[in-house]
Every structure is written in C-alpha cells, then in structure tokens.
Amino acid sequence: MREIKFSKAILEATDQCMASDPSVFIIGLGVPDPGGIFGTTVGLQEKYGEDRVMDMPLSENCMTGIITGASLNGFRPILTHQRVEFALLSIDQIVNQAAKWYYMNAGQQNVPIVIRLVIGRGWGQGSQHAQSLESWFGHIPGLKVVMPANPYDAKGLLISAVEDDNPVIFLEHRWLHNLVDDVPMERFNVPIGKARVAREGKDITLVAHSYMVLEALRCAEILAEHNISTEVVDLRTIKPLDLETILDSVSKTKRLVVADNGWIHFGVSAEIISLVTENIFDQLICAPLRIGMNDSPSPSTRSLANYYYERASDIAQKLIEMFKLELDVNDIFPKTNLPLDIPDPSFKGPF
C-alpha cells in the first residue's frame, strides 16, 4: 500500500491492463495531451505507442462505432471523454449497438468496451458541462455503470471494467481526481455490482455514490458528536445495484436517507427508495428521504451554485429533521470560504 491520487489510480489501472493484455487500447480526445485528462493518461503513448494510445477527431458517434467493431474483433478498447456530455453525441451507438449486441446475438458475441466519462461541477462548467447522467445509462439493459468514490475503488473497478466482457460506463467525478488514499501497487479487482459499507452505524442508513460519498462521510462524522450513529453505504456500482447490502443496512437501522449525485427526480435515489419500500416497508419506522439537485439546469455563477449543490450540512439537515433534534446546522458545521464550485484550494480548473 502507498498513498496515491484518484487520477494516478486510474492511470495505474490502465497501464497494468495494457501491459498484461495487448488487446487493450485507449482512445479519446486529449488522451496524448500533456495534461492527459486530469493526469489519467499521462505517459501512456510514450510507453505503448501511437497504435494503442490515440487521440481522436470530433466524431463521437463514429468513434464509438469503431471501438464497438474493434471489440467484436478481439480488442478491449477504452474510450474516454473529458465530459459526460460529449458522449451524448454517441448515444445511438452506445444504446442501440453496444448495449444490445450480446442479447441480439444470443450471447455468441461480446462487446468488451469501457467508456470513461468525467462528470461534476467546477468553475467554468455551466449547464452543459456539469451534469451527472448515471441514471440515464443505468436505465439501459446491457450496460453496467460504475462510479468509484476513492482511489482504491477507482483502480480496482477500472481493472474489472476492462476485463468485463460487455459494455461498462465508468463515471468519474472531477472533484475526486485529487483525492488521496491507500492503493496497492499490484493489480487487483473490485467486483462490479458490490457496494461497500464505508462507515458502520446503528441509527440510520445513508446511501450515496461518487462524490456524494465524501459529503455523506463528513456529515456522519460531525453528527456522531451529537449521538447520531450513521451507517454510510457507498454504492460503487449503479448498475447492477447491490440491493442486498442496502437492505441489510436498512433492516438494521430502520431509517433511510439517500444522497443523490444528480437530480432527485427519476434518479438513483428514487430507485433505491422504491426498492427499499417494496422489499422491507414494514421494517421502516419513518418515511425515507432523498437529497439531490433540484429540477433546474446547473448554474455557472458562484452566487447560484452556492444554493444549487448539496453538501454535508444539507444532508445533516434532513437527518436532524428526521430525528426531530434541536440542533442548528449552522452551529455544528465548520465554516468555509470555498465556493461550491471549488472542491479544495488545489483545484485549478475544469480541465
């Protein structure tokens, strides 16, 4: 184990997959650039050559079709986009070709592709570049959707995604790229479809994914000082969803709050609450709650962003209301001068 950044974990996973399997290649706009997509592809072209580490033209739908065809001919491509919105130009190839090929061919042909998509806010993003669209992809049969929240899972899940025999959508929040954690040097797998209990508790279950796991853990840490024991479940994978881990936790705590990474309407939080109420409604002692972005496009100005994005204090407010505690969120959470479009002082911009 040694501490490395989230971005380094993705780079290391890619490097190790390419070193062990010559059928793996990576392609995407900016892949060979000096910045290397937040540092996740730096040095790969120098090591593996232009035939396996490639830039691409502004033709997303075409390139997705090309990697789908390559996968049907023995390759394991990784396609990466610097923003999730760029992939919208290739939805036909993703949804109508890659996701359905295995089914339409009765399991005789596989499409082992990974599509890396960067999500999340940050100054300069605005309405068209700060969206979190995991629920879109999760709705499509044939697609797996993973969203790591820490460097360890970033490496292990990406390796599992590359080794998977069918399409995997790999969503990484740009606010996580500078996150540091312990990660093994050797190659390892984190199973797709298995959540983790990031913090154990007994009073309430708080389910989150991607960047919101960090906010959930901050909330749980502070509320522990006020005798609220919060169990935090990190989904890791949106599709397939690890319902068993969620139900086990809620069966223990009897309460549920879901912190969504995207909009709350028709999203991941809605699906989780529906599944919990369908399966163990009689065990709940109060109505589940969800928190996420309201039904509005993402703002680009800081004055609006500070009222748009949810944080640990907003989650805590829901829990305080649920437990009917006489606590003021403004009193128990530390003040910060950082606006909600900057994760930490090291953040240098959306690229």
N, C-alpha and C positions, 0 to 999 in steps of 0.2 A: 504493500500500500504506500502511496505518496499522494500529496495534495496536488491536484491539477484543476484547471478551469473546465467548465462545461464545454467550451469550444474545443479545447485540447482533447477532451474525451471523445468528441465526435471525430476529430482528425485522427486520433489514435485508432479508433474502431475501423475507420475507413482504410487506413494504412494496413492494419493487420488483416483485414478481409482481402485487400488487393494482393498482399504478399502471399497469402495462403491459397488463393484461388485466381488463376489468370483469366477466368471468365468475368470477373468483376471489373467494371469500368465506371467512371463518373463523368457526367457531362452537365453543364449548366452555365448560364450567363454569369460571367465573373469568376468561374472556378479557378482559372490560372492567374487571376489578377494578384498583384502584390498583397492586397488585403485578404484575399482568399475567403470571402464570405464569412466575415467575423472571425477569421483565423481558422476556420474548419477545414480548409483545403490547401493551406499553405505548404509549399514544398512537394506536393504530390506529383506535379507534372515533371519536375526535375528528377524525381525518383523513378517514375513509371513511364514517362514519355508522353508525347502528344497523342499517341494512338489509344491511350487508356485514360487520360485526363484531358478533357476537351472543353473549350468554350463552345457556345452555340449561338446561332443567329436568333433574331427576334421572331421566332416562328414556333411558339409553344405547342400548338396543336400538332404540327408536323413532327416536331422532335419527340413528342410523347408517342406518336405512332411509330416512329423509327425505333425507339427503345423497346416498345412492345414487340415489334417484329424481331428485334435482336434477341429478346428473351425467349422467343419461340424457336430460336436457332442456337440455343445453348449458352447464351450470355446472361449475366446477372447485373443489369445496369442500375446505377444510382443517378437519378435526375434531381437536380436541386434548383430551387427558385429562391431569390432573395426576399420575396414577399409572397404570401399565400395568394394574393390577388392575381399574380401573373399566371397561376395555374388555372384560373377561371377560363382562360383562352383555350385550354385543352380539356375542358370537361367532357366533350364528346368522346375523346379517346380514352379518358380515364373511366368514365361511367359505362359507355356502350361497347367498348372493346376490352380493355384490360380487365375490368371487374367481372365481365361476363364470360370470358373466353373459356375458363376451366369448366364452367357449368354447361355452356353450349356444346362443348366437345366431350361431355360425359366423363370428365376427369382424365382424358387421354393427353391433354396438353396443359402445361403450366405457364404462368406469366410471372416469373420471379423478378419483379421490379420494385425498387424503393423510390418514392418521391418525397424528397425533403422540402419542407415548406416553412418559412420563417413567419411567425405571427407576432402580434403585440404592438404596444404603443411606443411612443418616443417622439421627441420634438421633430417637427417636420413631416410627420406621417399623414395626419389628416384623415378624412373619411374614407379614402380609397386605399389606404395602405396600413391600416391599424386594426384590421378585423381578425376575429378568431372564428373560423368556419368549420370547426371539427364536427359539429352536429350535421352539417351537410354531408360530409364524407361518411360519417357513421350511419347515415340513413341508407347507404347503398350496399346491397348484398354483394359479397365478393371482395370487398375492401376491408383491410384491417387498419385501424387508426391508433397510433401510439403517441403519447405526449409525456416524455420524461420531465421530471421536475428537479433533477440533480445530476451532477456529472457521472456518478456511478451508473445510474439508470440510463443516461444518455449513451454511454459506451455499450453497456450490455444489451439494451434494446435495439440499438442500431445493428449490432452484430446479428442478433436474432432476426431482424428485419431483412438483412441481406441474405441470410440463409433460408428464409421462408420461401416456399415455392409459389407463392401468389402475391398479388399487389399489396404493398404496405404504404400507407400515408404516414410520414414521420414529421410531426409538427413540433417545432422548437421555438420557444418564446425568446425574443431578442434580449429581454431583460435577464435571461438566465445565462447568457454566454460568458459572463464574467464571474459567475458563481463558482466557488472553490470547494472541493470536497475530496475525501479519500477515494482513490480509484486504483485497483490492481493494475500492475504493468502487463500482466499476461492477458491473453484473450479469454473472455468469459461471456456467458449468456445470461440475460434477464428474460424470463419467459414472457412472451406476448400473451396477454389475457389474464395476468395475475396482478392484483392490486397489492399494496403493502400498507401495513399499519405503521404510519410514520411516528405516531405518539399514542401511547396507551392511556386510556381514561375510563371512567365509570359512569359519568353523569350525562354525557351527551356525545353523539357521533357527529363529527364534522367532516363531510366528504368534499374533496377538492381535487383539482387536476392542474398540471402545468404550473405556471407562475403562482396561481392562487393557493397552491400548497404552502408556499412560503408565508403568505399572509395568514393562512389558517394556523400555521405553527406559531407565528408571532401572537396571534390572538389567544391561542391556547396557553402560551407561556405566561402572558400577563394575567389572564383570568384565573390561572392556578393560584396566584397570590390572593385571590378573593374566594378561594374554596370552591371553584368550579373545575371539575376534572374532565377535560375534553379529550376524546379519542379522535385523532386525525387519520383519516383514510385517504391515501394518495392513490388515485385510480390507475395511474401509469398508462393504462390502455383504455381507450374509449370503446373500441370495437375489436375483439369481443369484450364485453363488460364482465368483470368478476363480481357477479351478483352475490355469490356465496360469502365472500369476505364482508361485503356491505351488510348483508342480512345478519351475519354472525355478530357484527358490531352493534347494530341497532337493536338486536334481540337482547343484548347485554345492557345497553344504556337507556333504551325505551324512548329516546328522543333523537331527532334528525334535523340537521341544517346542512344544506348543500351550497357550497360557494362555487358558482359557475365562472368559467374563464371568459365566457361570451355573453350574449344576450340571454335573458332568462326565459323569454317566450319561445316555446318549441325547441328548447335546447337540452343539453346534457342533464342539467338539474331537474328539468321536468320529467325526463325519462327515469331518472333514479327515484324520484319521489313516487312516480306512478308504480314502479316495480315494487318498492317497499310497501306501499299501501295495498297493493294487490296480494302480496305474499304474507305480510305479518301485521296487517292493520290492527288486529286485536291486541297486539303487544305494545302498541304506541300509547303513551299516556298524554300526549298532546299532538296537535297538528304539526306536520313537518313544515319547515320554512326553507326558502331559497333566496339566494342573493346573487346579483349579477348586474350586468349593464342594462339600462332601460332601453326602451324601444326607440332609439334615435341613432343616427349615424355618429361615428366617432368624431369629436371635435378636434381641431388643430391648435386652438389657442389655449394657453395655460389657464386663463380665467374660467373657461368652460370645463377643461379637463379635470380641474380640482373638484368639480361637482359631478363628474361623469363616471370616473373609475372607482370601483370599490376597493377598500383596503381593510386591514385588520380591525380597525376601530369600527367599521361598518358591520363586519361580521359580529364583533362583540356586542354591538347594539342589539342585534337580533337575539343573541343569547341572553342578554340582560333582560330583554322583554319577555323571553320565554320563561325565565326563572323568576320573573317579577322582583328583581333586585333593585334596591335603592342605590344605584351607582350611576355616576355621571361619566360617560365615556371620555369626555374632555379632561377629566381629572386623573384618570388612570392610565392614559396612553401618553407616552413621551411626545413632546412637540418636535416637529421637524420643519426646517425651512426649504426642504427639497420639494419642488412641484411634482405633481403626479405624472408628469411625462418624462421624469428622470429617475432611474432606479437607485443610482448612487453617484457620488462625485466622479467616478471613473468613466461614466458613460459619456462617450464623445460624439454620439450621433447615431442616426438610424442605419448607417452602413457599417 
